[in-house]
Structure formats: structure tokens, C-alpha cells
Amino acid sequence: MSSNNSRSPVNISDTERLATGILGAALMVGAIRRPLLLIGGAWLIYRALSGNCKCYEALGLKRSESQSGE
């Protein structure tokens, strides 16, 4: 096994992760009537659990309280 760590860095704050998770869960519940919401809800839950936002990463933004200057 390689010791290469391919995890994306956390770049969103804990508060933003919590809000994103709640919104993602709400969208997934709403997906019962609108299946397209399932995709949006799943993406938001992924973002909340991983702590990484690909849009922020592309823009070079780091909003996490625990950024260590990496």
C-alpha cells in the first residue's frame, strides 16, 4: 500500500458543515416527490461529511477554522 494521502483538505467551517448537512438531509427527504433533489441532497451531505467544497478549492478559498497554513 502507498502512504500517499489523497484526501482533500477540509476547507469549510464546522458551522457551515452542520448547516450543509441539515440542508442536504432536508433535500433528501424532499426527494420523495422530486427525484432531482436526491442529487443535490447527496452532494450537500458529501460536502458536510468530507468538509471539502470543490468550488472553494477551485477558487482557493479556505473557510475552515482549523486551517494550518498548508
C-alpha positions as a Markdown table, in Angstrom:
| # | Residue | x | y | z |
|---|---|---|---|---|
| 1 | Met | 0.0 | 0.0 | 0.0 |
| 2 | Ser | 1.1 | 3.5 | -0.7 |
| 3 | Ser | 1.4 | 6.1 | 2.0 |
| 4 | Asn | 0.1 | 8.8 | -0.4 |
| 5 | Asn | -2.8 | 10.6 | 1.3 |
| 6 | Ser | -5.3 | 11.6 | -1.4 |
| 7 | Arg | -7.9 | 13.1 | 0.9 |
| 8 | Ser | -8.9 | 16.6 | 0.1 |
| 9 | Pro | -8.2 | 19.1 | 2.8 |
| 10 | Val | -11.0 | 20.5 | 5.0 |
| 11 | Asn | -11.8 | 24.0 | 3.7 |
| 12 | Ile | -15.2 | 24.8 | 5.2 |
| 13 | Ser | -16.0 | 25.7 | 8.8 |
| 14 | Asp | -17.8 | 23.4 | 11.3 |
| 15 | Thr | -20.8 | 25.7 | 11.3 |
| 16 | Glu | -21.0 | 25.6 | 7.5 |
| 17 | Arg | -20.6 | 21.8 | 7.6 |
| 18 | Leu | -23.5 | 21.5 | 10.0 |
| 19 | Ala | -25.8 | 23.8 | 8.0 |
| 20 | Thr | -24.9 | 22.0 | 4.8 |
| 21 | Gly | -25.7 | 18.6 | 6.4 |
| 22 | Ile | -29.0 | 19.7 | 7.6 |
| 23 | Leu | -29.9 | 21.2 | 4.2 |
| 24 | Gly | -28.7 | 18.1 | 2.5 |
| 25 | Ala | -30.9 | 15.9 | 4.7 |
| 26 | Ala | -33.9 | 18.1 | 4.1 |
| 27 | Leu | -33.4 | 17.9 | 0.3 |
| 28 | Met | -33.1 | 14.1 | 0.5 |
| 29 | Val | -36.4 | 13.9 | 2.4 |
| 30 | Gly | -37.9 | 16.1 | -0.3 |
| 31 | Ala | -36.6 | 13.8 | -3.0 |
| 32 | Ile | -39.5 | 11.5 | -2.4 |
| 33 | Arg | -41.6 | 13.8 | -4.6 |
| 34 | Arg | -38.8 | 15.3 | -6.7 |
| 35 | Pro | -36.0 | 12.8 | -7.6 |
| 36 | Leu | -33.7 | 15.5 | -8.8 |
| 37 | Leu | -33.4 | 16.8 | -5.3 |
| 38 | Leu | -31.7 | 13.5 | -4.4 |
| 39 | Ile | -28.6 | 14.5 | -6.3 |
| 40 | Gly | -28.4 | 17.9 | -4.6 |
| 41 | Gly | -29.0 | 16.4 | -1.2 |
| 42 | Ala | -26.4 | 13.7 | -1.7 |
| 43 | Trp | -23.8 | 16.3 | -2.8 |
| 44 | Leu | -24.5 | 18.5 | 0.2 |
| 45 | Ile | -24.2 | 15.6 | 2.6 |
| 46 | Tyr | -20.9 | 14.6 | 1.0 |
| 47 | Arg | -19.7 | 18.2 | 1.4 |
| 48 | Ala | -20.7 | 18.2 | 5.0 |
| 49 | Leu | -19.1 | 14.9 | 5.8 |
| 50 | Ser | -15.9 | 15.5 | 3.9 |
| 51 | Gly | -15.5 | 19.1 | 4.9 |
| 52 | Asn | -14.3 | 19.9 | 1.4 |
| 53 | Cys | -16.0 | 22.1 | -1.1 |
| 54 | Lys | -14.7 | 21.7 | -4.6 |
| 55 | Cys | -15.9 | 25.2 | -5.6 |
| 56 | Tyr | -14.0 | 26.7 | -2.7 |
| 57 | Glu | -11.0 | 24.6 | -3.7 |
| 58 | Ala | -11.1 | 25.8 | -7.3 |
| 59 | Leu | -11.3 | 29.4 | -6.1 |
| 60 | Gly | -8.6 | 29.0 | -3.5 |
| 61 | Leu | -10.9 | 29.8 | -0.6 |
| 62 | Lys | -10.3 | 28.3 | 2.9 |
| 63 | Arg | -13.0 | 28.9 | 5.4 |
| 64 | Ser | -12.2 | 26.3 | 8.0 |
| 65 | Glu | -11.4 | 27.5 | 11.5 |
| 66 | Ser | -8.7 | 24.8 | 11.7 |
| 67 | Gln | -6.6 | 25.7 | 8.7 |
| 68 | Ser | -3.0 | 25.2 | 9.5 |
| 69 | Gly | -1.4 | 27.1 | 6.6 |
| 70 | Glu | -0.9 | 24.1 | 4.4 |
